[in-house]
Amino acid sequence: MRVAETGLLVTCFAIIGAGVGLVGVVTTGWVETAFAAEATGDAERFGPIFVAQLYLSVTAAALVGAPLVAGVLGMLVGSRAYDAREAASTCGVGSGVGALGYGLIVIGLVVGSQGAAADQAYGFSDALGALAATTVGSGVVGGMTGMLGAWVG
């Protein structure tokens, strides 16, 4: 396993996670304002439910993106390796640890930005199961695509 490339993968995931998290914060804040602030009638009743669903869907979409990032980065980093086993371990560990950081950043930003209208939204600990699945899935995808990258690179 190459430590420098593993660190590169983790850093790339952290940078991408920060960008995705910031977009999630802006998007959820915009929708929370549009559907819950000064709402009346049915919007007042259903606005908080819609806002809670939005926070959940934004987070879910962000977590689903992590294995895609792992696949692309795994191919790129793996194509620079001389050995398929080394590429698999480097990209698998780097993608798994990177996806964990990515998910923690995204979830932390989105949960931390929840406003008053998001009282029905999820909490940080509620997302840990999905984060674990994202971490494992991204590690497997990263390792496999790293190995493929080594074979074709």
N, C-alpha and C positions, 0 to 999 in steps of 0.2 A: 504494500500500500504506500502510495506517495503522499506524504503529509502536506506538501505545498499545494498539490492539486485538490486534496480534500478540503483544505482551508479556502481555496478559490471557490469551490462549490458552495460551501457554507456561506461565504461572503456574498456570492451572487444571489442565493436564496434570501438572505437578509435584506439586501437592497431591493429585490423584487417584492418581498413581503411588505416592506415599508411603503413602496409605491402603491401596491394593491390595497393595503390598509388605509392609506390616505384617500384613495378614490372611494373606498367603502365608507369612510367617515363623511366625506362631502356628500355622497349620494344619499346615505341614510339621513343625514341632517336636513338635506333639501326636502326629502319626502316627509320627514317628521314635521317640518314647518308647513308644508303644503297640505297635509292631511289632518294634522292634529291641532295646530295653533289656531286659536279663535274659531274652531269648528262649531257648527250648530247642527241641530237636527240629527239625521242619520249619521252624518260624518262624525259628529261628536261621540256617538255610541260605538261606531265601528272603526273609527280612526286609530285608536290605540291597538286594536287587534291587527289591523293592516300594518301598522308600524312595526309591531312585534314580528310579524311574518316577514317583513322586509329585512329586518336585522338578521333573522335566521337565514333567509335565502341569500343575502349578500355574503354571509360567512360561509355558507355551504358552497356557493359558487367559487369563492376564493380558495377554499380547501381542495375542491375538485381540480383546480388549476395546478396544484403542486406536483402531481405525478406527470403532468404535461411538461412542466419546467424540468423535472428530473429526466425525462426522456430526451429532451433537446440537449441539455447540459451533459448528460451521460454520453451521448453520441460524440459531442464535441471534445470533451475531455478524454474519453476512451480512445478516440482516434489518434491521440498523441502518445498512447502507451505502447510499449513493445511486447507486452505479455497480456493475454486475455484475462488471466486470473488476477493479475495486478490491477487491471482496468476495472474488473468487476468489484473487487474489494474497495478500491479508491472511490469509484463512483457510487457504489452502494452505500458505504458509510457516509460519504460526503452528502449524498442526496437525502439520506435518512435524517442525519443531524441537521442539515440545511432546512429540510421540510419542517422539522420540529420548531426551529427558530422562526421560519416563515409563518407557521401557524400561530405561534405565540405572539408574534408581532401583529398579525392581522386581527386575531381575536382580542388582544389587548387594546388595540386602537378602536375597534368597533364597539366593544363592550364599554370601554372608557368614555366613549363619546355619546352614549345613550342619554337622551334628554328626558324631561319629565313625562313626555307622552309615551315613553318606551317602558313604562312600569310593568308591562306584561312580557317584555322581551327576556331572552335568556341571560343567565349569568355566566361568568368565566368558567366555573367548574362544570357547567352543563355541557360545554363544548369539548371536554377532555377526551371523551370516547371517540368523537369524530377526528380529533387531533391525533390520537393514537393510530387510527386507521390510515390517516393521511401520511403519517411518518413511516409506517411499515410499507404501505403501497408505494410511496415515493422511493424508499430505499431499494425495494425489489426492482422497480422500473429503472432506477438509476444504475443499479448493478448490471441488469440485463442489457440495457442499451450501451453501457460502457464496454461490456464484453463484445457486443456487436460492432461498436466503433473500433475496437482494437483489431477485430478480424478484417474489417474493410479499410481501415486507415493505414 
